[in-house]
C-alpha cells in the first residue's frame, strides 16, 4: 500500500488545498502529515515547537511520514520542511510526488503574517524568502511532477495534477 500521490512545496503553495481536491477527484482519502502529527502529539505544531523544540517536531514528522508512505493509500500532503530530512527524501523517491511551486509574492499573499507557522513568526517575508531559496532544490529533487501555482485558482491546479497523475 502506498499513497496515490504525495504533495510537497513551500508554505502557501497549496499542498493541503490541492491535495484534498485531487483526493476528492480520485475518490480516495486525503491526509495532511501536519494534522496527523498534531493528533499524535495532542497539541498544535506551534506548541510542539515552543514546548519541545524544532528537533523533536522534525523527528515526529520523519516518523509520521515514513509510516504514512508505507500504509496510506490516498493523497498525502507534507509540511513544507519535511523534505529537509535526507531519509524522507530517499523514501519519497519511491513515490509519485507532486511539487507545487510558488514564488515569494504569491506565498506571502497566501500565508499572510504566518499565524500558526512557527518558522514564520519573526519577519515572515524575509524568512519565507530564505525558506524558498533553501528548499526549492530539495522539492525539485523529489518531484515526479512540478506544477506552478502562481496566479492560478485551486480548481485549475487540481485539474492539472489529476491529468499528470492519470498519465
N, C-alpha and C positions, 0 to 999 in steps of 0.2 A: 504494500500500500504506500502511495506517495501522493503529495499534492498535485493537482492538475496544473497549477501554476503558483509561483511564488513572486510576489511584488516587492521590489526594493526601490529605494530612492530617498532623496533628502526630505527633511521636514517640509511639508507644504506641497509635495509632489502629487499627492492624491492617492497614496497607496491603499488606504482604508476605503475611501470612497469608490475608487475604480475597482479595487479588488472585490468589494461587496457587489458592485454592479455586474461584474463579469461572472461571479459565482451565481447570481440570480439568472443570468442569461444561459449559463451552462446547466442550471438546475442542480447545483452541488452546494454543500455548506461553505460558509466563509468563516475564517478565524483571523484575528489580529494577535500577533505574538505579544504585543504590549498588554492587551487585555487579559490574555492568559496569565502573564506574569503577575498582573495586579491581583487576579483571583488567587493564584497560588501564594503570593506574599501576604495577602489580606490587607493590602493598602495600595494607594495610588503610587505611580512611579516617582513623582516628585518627593513623596515621603520616603521612598526607598533610598533615593539619592541623599536626602537630608539625614535620615536616621542611620543608614548603613553604609553609604558612600557609593560612588560610581563603580568601584571594583566589584562589590557584591552584586549590584544590579547587572553588570556585564556577565557575571558568572550565571546568574539566574536566566538571563537572556540566552546565553550559549546553550544551557541545558534544555530550556524550553523549546528552542528552535530545533535542536538535534532530535528531541522527542517528536515534535510535530512533523519534521521531514520524514520520519520513519513510520508514522502512524496515522496521519491526517490525509484524507483523500479529497479534500475540497480545494479552495483557493485560500492561500495564506499570505498575509501582509506582514512584513517585518518592520521593526523600528529602524529609523534612519541610521543608527550607529551599529546595527547588527553585523554589518559586513566588515567591521574593524577587526573581528576575530578571525584569525587565519584558518582555524578549524572549521568555522562556519562557512567561510568562503570555499574551502575544499568540499564540504558537503553540498553546497549549492551547485557545484559543477556537475553534479549528477541529476539535476532537476531542470525543469523549464522555468527560467527566471525572466521576468519582465521588469526592465529598468525604466521607471517613469522619470524622465529627465525634466528638470525645471531650472530656469535661470533665476538669479537673485531677485529681480524685480517682482516676478510672479510669486516666488516663495515668500517674500516679505508680505505681499498682499494677503496671501492665504494664511500665513502663520500669525500675522499681527505682531503683537508685542511679546509673543512667546509664552502667554499664560499657560501654565501646566507643562511647560517644556523646560526642564531644569537646566539644560545646557544653554538655553537662550535667555536666561534670567537677567544677565547683565549685557547691555549693548547688543540687542538682538540682531540688528542689521550686520554689524561687523562680525559677530560670532557666526551668523548664518553664512556669510561670505567665506569665512575661514573653513567652516564645515563643508561647504560645497566644493571648495578648491581641494581640500584634503581627501574627500571621499569619492569624488567623481570618477577617478581612475579605478577605484575598487568596485564601484557599481558596474562600470563597463566591463571589468574583468569577469564578473559572474554572470553577466547578461546573456541570455539566449536571444532576446529581442529588446530593442530600445525604442521608446515612444516619447517624442517631445510633447510636453503638456502645456507649454506656454500659450496663453491666449485662447485656449480651447475649452469647450464645455465637457463635463464628465461623460455624457452620453456618447459623444463623438470619440473620446479616448477609449471608452469601454468597447465600442464597436470595433475600433482598430485592434485592440488587444484580442478580442474574440476572433477576429479574422486571422490574426497571426497564430493564435493557439490552434485553430482548426486546420492550418496548413500541414 
